[in-house]
Amino acid sequence: MPQRLPPLNALRLFEAAARHRSFKLAAAELNVTPGAVSHGIGALEKVLGVELFVREPRGLSLSAAAEHYLPYIAEAFRSSRSARRRCPANARAAPSP
């Protein structure tokens, strides 16, 4: 049985927080609250069964698991943006029969 993918929104939160090394900056970029970022990261950590961030007095650092995971997630988002740019601007879905 194939494994289910983690929630896309949680992956967006993780990618932004990992890039900024800050829940606050990720929240500002994504127009959500830092609490929403923290909650989403916590949910993703639960789904994956690993800690992604080390919460430190002066910010965040990535766990070893996150260091390994981040390049794959970042590439997935880059690929998605690239695919969107290649989509014809005026393409419309075919009408249903």
Wavefront OBJ file of the C-alpha trace (Angstrom):
o trace
v 0.000 0.000 0.000
v 1.506 3.363 -0.988
v 2.333 5.830 1.748
v 0.188 8.943 1.910
v 1.907 12.228 1.224
v 2.211 14.758 4.055
v -0.213 17.690 3.837
v 0.931 20.173 1.183
v 0.344 23.165 3.455
v 2.569 21.661 6.153
v 5.288 21.162 3.536
v 4.960 24.827 2.483
v 5.317 25.884 6.109
v 8.348 23.634 6.583
v 10.090 24.856 3.438
v 9.628 28.538 4.321
v 10.579 28.080 7.983
v 13.636 26.034 7.052
v 14.752 28.589 4.472
v 14.347 31.500 6.897
v 15.312 29.542 10.022
v 12.418 31.425 11.596
v 8.728 30.720 12.175
v 8.110 34.477 12.356
v 9.688 35.205 8.952
v 7.999 32.190 7.387
v 4.670 33.402 8.767
v 5.193 36.861 7.281
v 6.051 35.387 3.875
v 3.026 33.096 3.879
v 0.656 35.625 5.467
v -0.178 33.455 8.468
v 0.617 33.713 12.169
v 3.804 32.309 13.700
v 1.528 30.084 15.778
v 0.049 28.631 12.592
v 3.551 27.877 11.341
v 4.474 26.236 14.644
v 1.278 24.180 14.662
v 1.775 23.071 11.056
v 5.389 22.114 11.699
v 4.315 20.139 14.755
v 1.725 18.283 12.679
v 4.315 17.514 9.993
v 6.766 16.274 12.619
v 4.048 13.965 13.918
v 3.265 12.620 10.432
v 6.942 12.055 9.647
v 7.822 10.786 13.115
v 10.898 13.012 13.369
v 11.848 16.356 14.866
v 12.534 18.876 12.097
v 13.704 21.892 14.096
v 15.812 22.377 17.161
v 14.221 25.242 19.076
v 17.005 27.335 20.569
v 16.958 30.542 22.640
v 18.183 32.564 19.648
v 16.181 30.948 16.888
v 15.882 27.682 15.066
v 18.263 25.242 13.560
v 17.448 22.283 11.381
v 17.644 18.789 12.777
v 19.671 16.199 10.886
v 16.412 14.790 9.507
v 15.361 18.225 8.224
v 18.776 18.818 6.628
v 18.232 15.601 4.699
v 14.541 16.277 3.881
v 14.723 19.956 2.877
v 16.503 19.591 -0.495
v 13.801 17.186 -1.702
v 10.952 19.439 -0.601
v 12.620 22.552 -2.025
v 13.144 20.770 -5.351
v 9.507 19.657 -5.420
v 8.379 23.276 -5.025
v 10.878 24.462 -7.677
v 9.554 21.806 -10.060
v 5.985 22.830 -9.351
v 6.779 26.505 -10.061
v 8.598 25.526 -13.249
v 5.672 23.405 -14.407
v 3.302 26.306 -13.747
v 5.436 28.674 -15.835
v 5.408 26.180 -18.712
v 1.634 25.860 -18.630
v 0.051 27.889 -21.434
v -1.490 31.030 -19.948
v -4.658 30.721 -21.974
v -5.100 26.948 -21.625
v -8.506 25.919 -20.373
v -9.664 22.580 -19.102
v -11.534 20.532 -21.646
v -15.287 20.708 -21.145
v -16.902 17.708 -19.496
v -19.055 15.527 -21.768
l 1 2 3 4 5 6 7 8 9 10 11 12 13 14 15 16 17 18 19 20 21 22 23 24 25 26 27 28 29 30 31 32 33 34 35 36 37 38 39 40 41 42 43 44 45 46 47 48 49 50 51 52 53 54 55 56 57 58 59 60 61 62 63 64 65 66 67 68 69 70 71 72 73 74 75 76 77 78 79 80 81 82 83 84 85 86 87 88 89 90 91 92 93 94 95 96 97
